[in-house]
Amino acid sequence: MKRLIETRIVNPLLESYGLPVYKTKGSAGLDLVACIEQPIVIGGGKNKLIATGLAVNIQDPGLVAVVASRSGLCLNSQIRVGQGLGIVDSDYHGEIAVILHNDGVDDYVVQPGERIAQLLFMPVVQVDFKLVSSFTTITDRGDGGFGSTGKQ
């Protein structure tokens, strides 16, 4: 089931690159492009904020837009979304921008119109915390931390 999300082009340059679209019927994410006039260099180990020219009005607090890395860009060029995942809250109406990080040592050049990240829409569950002195359920793992379940 598709939902309609109000969308604004905040940089006319995006009109020449086109709105994000699902590349296949099974795609979960829409590709965001670098809405820039000139190439931008990201040095090894550095971050750059890249504009997408796009703003959305999600309206529904039960939805969030998530900015995720493109797997091929990360595998082949070591370029990923800098903070892991970017969050576009339902009440944010500004331009979506992507923090790109270069995990490599060589410079990476982001080209105008290049697909730089994916935008996914996901459900949100907001919670209230109930402060307790101990939990009402017990698990096999308990409070075992990182690596507590072993490797195999």
N, C-alpha and C positions, 0 to 999 in steps of 0.2 A: 504494500500500500504506500503510495507516495503522498506526501504532504506538500502544500505550497508554502514556500518561505519567501516573504517579501525581500527583494534584493535591489540594491542600488549600485550603480557604477559611480565610484567617487573619483576616478581618474579616467578621462575620455580615452586614454591610450588602451584601456582594457577592451574597448569596442573592436579594435583591430586584432586583438588576440582571441577574443571570444569569451563568453561566460563559461565557467567550469561545467563540464558534462561528465556523466558516467561513461567510461570507455567501452564497457561491456554490460550485458544484462545482469551479470553476477557481481559487478563492482560494488563495493561498500562505500568507496570514497570518490569524491570529485577531485580532479586535479586542479590545484591552484597554480597560477603562473606568476612569474616575476613581472610585475607591471612597472617596468623601468625603461627609461629612454636610452641609457648607456649601460654597457656591461659594468658589473660590480665585482671587484676582486675580494675574495675571502682568503686571507693568509692562513697558513697552516696553524692549527690550534686556536684560531680566532672565530669570533661571531660577527655577523652582520644582520641588521634588520632589513628585510626585503618586503616592500609594499606589494599588495596584490590587486589594488584598485577596486576592491569589492567590499561592500558592507551588507550585512543581513539583519533582518528584524525577525528573530525567532518567535517572539511573543509568548510562547508557551514555556513557563518555568519548569515544565516536565521534560524539556529537551535542552541539550547542549550541543554545540558544534565543537568538534575536536580536530585540531590540526596535527597530523601525523606525518612522519617521514615517508618518502617514496623509497621502497626497498631497493630498486635498481640504482638509484642515485647514491644511496648509502653503500651498497655493495661495491659498485664500480668506481665511485669517486670519493667515498668517505665523507659525504655531505649528509647531515641529518638535522632534524628539528632540534635546536639547541637545548631546550629544557625537557626533552623527552616527548612530551605532548603539550600542545598549546590548547588552551580552553577559551572558547568564545561563549560567554554567558548569554542567557536569553535576553537580558536587558542592555547588552552592549550594542550600540548602533554605529560605532566608528569603523574605519577601514581595518580590515583584517590584514595584519602583517605577520611575517614569519621570521623568527630568529633562526637563521641557518648557522650551523657550526661545522667547521672543517676539522675532522679528526685526523687528516693527513698532515704531512709536512710541506707538501707543495701547495702553491697558490691554486685556488679554484676560481674560475671566472664564470659568474652567473650571467647568462645571456638574456637580453630582453625577450619576454614571451616564453622563456623556458619553464617547464613544469617543475616546480620546486617542492611541493608538499601535497598532501591529500587532506580534504575536508570531509569529515564524517559527522553525521547527526545521530546522537544516541540519547536514550532515556536517562533521566536524572531521578534519583531518590534522595530527598532531603530528610535528615534525621534529627532527632533531639537526643542528647546524651542523658542517660540515667546513671547517676553516680552510685556505685555499689562498692562494698568492701571485698566481695568475692563474687565470682560468676555463678550463675544458677545451673550451668551445665559443665560437665567435665569431659575433656577429649583425651585421646591417647597421646597426642602431642603435647598438650598442656601449654606451658609458656616456653617450650623449646624454640630456640632462635635459628638463625641462619645455619643451614647444613645439618640441622638436628635430625632430619629424616634419612640421612645418608646419601650415597651416590647411586646405588643400584636399587 
